[in-house]
Amino acid sequence: MTLDIEWLDDDHLRIGDTRFNLFFAQRPQNTPPDVFPLEKSRAIVEFYLERFGALPVGAMFEIGIRFGGSIALFHRLLKPKKLVAIDIVKDAPPALENYIRTNGAEASLRPHFGIDQGDVAAVRRVLAEEVGDGSLDLVIDDGCHWLAESRAAFNTLFPRVRAGGAYVLEDWGWAHWPGIWQDHGGLWGDRASLTQLLLELVMTAASRPDVVASMEVRHDLAVVRRGTAQLDAGFDISCCYLTAGRRFVELGPHTSMFGRAGVRLARRFRSAASLARSQGLRALLAKLVR
């Protein structure tokens, strides 16, 4: 069946009778109630269509619901038999509830709210309820993008991905983006970079291709292909790669409460020093022009 998809421009998309308004970071103002805000770029949408659009998708798991646009997008774009999604927020977006009801998709679209992706017990409970002993064809992590939570979710969900299935980490490179991500220590400066998980996955692809069959890394997302190894409930990606004792991945100061407090204090000191230099320069200029 040919997909009825139309790009009105780079930020406005129509799939069938569902419309999307694409954005990044800041939600567009005055979005009509029948248009889903979608926090993805056109390049990412086209990537999903090209890479997964022609493949049959059985069970799919998504981390991060927000306004509900991504659930509607994947329902239209990939047509999974079942799409399970979680989000830490407690309330469902009204537009998503209306979409599920209008499309009679109560059984196939299964959002769960108030679920922290780093809460292993809660994620396993959702898996048991929705998937049982079955496997996942595709997992997309577009959640908080923080290292500890993302690694916990990966360790929980990756063993449930079928051999040859994919696990996608969106926005993994936030620590390396320009602008606000670098200024004054960067946004989320007290958080460990998700890059550490990417390095662990790359090293596992070299050490254990039966676990990580392949890695595809783009600036906006990374795709991890599942190998054929049997992985148990105690799976931990940090124990899969071989380094002969060499230190490739640093835990850094972000992993402890005191370390994070120190990072925040350092950021404030840099900001205060920058402000003091700026004020001193303004005072000097004021004297010179008198």
Salt bridges, closest charged atoms under 4 A:
ASP4 OD2 - ARG14 NH1 3.05
GLU6 OE1 - ARG14 NE 3.10
ASP9 OD1 - HIS12 ND1 2.85
ASP10 OD1 - ARG42 NH1 2.78
ASP17 OD1 - ARG76 NH2 2.63
ASP34 OD2 - ARG19 NH2 3.08
GLU39 OE1 - ARG66 NH1 2.29
GLU46 OE2 - ARG42 NE 2.88
GLU130 OE1 - LYS82 NZ 3.03
GLU130 OE2 - ARG110 NE 2.95
GLU130 OE2 - HIS112 NE2 2.72
ASP137 OD1 - ARG162 NE 2.46
ASP142 OD2 - LYS40 NZ 3.22
ASP142 OD1 - HIS145 NE2 3.20
GLU149 OE2 - ARG191 NH1 3.91
GLU170 OE2 - LYS40 NZ 2.82
ASP171 OD2 - HIS145 NE2 3.52
ASP190 OD2 - ARG264 NH1 3.00
GLU200 OE1 - ARG151 NH2 2.93
ASP210 OD1 - ARG208 NE 2.81
GLU216 OE1 - ARG51 NH1 2.36
ASP220 OD2 - ARG218 NH2 2.90
ASP220 OD2 - HIS219 NE2 3.88
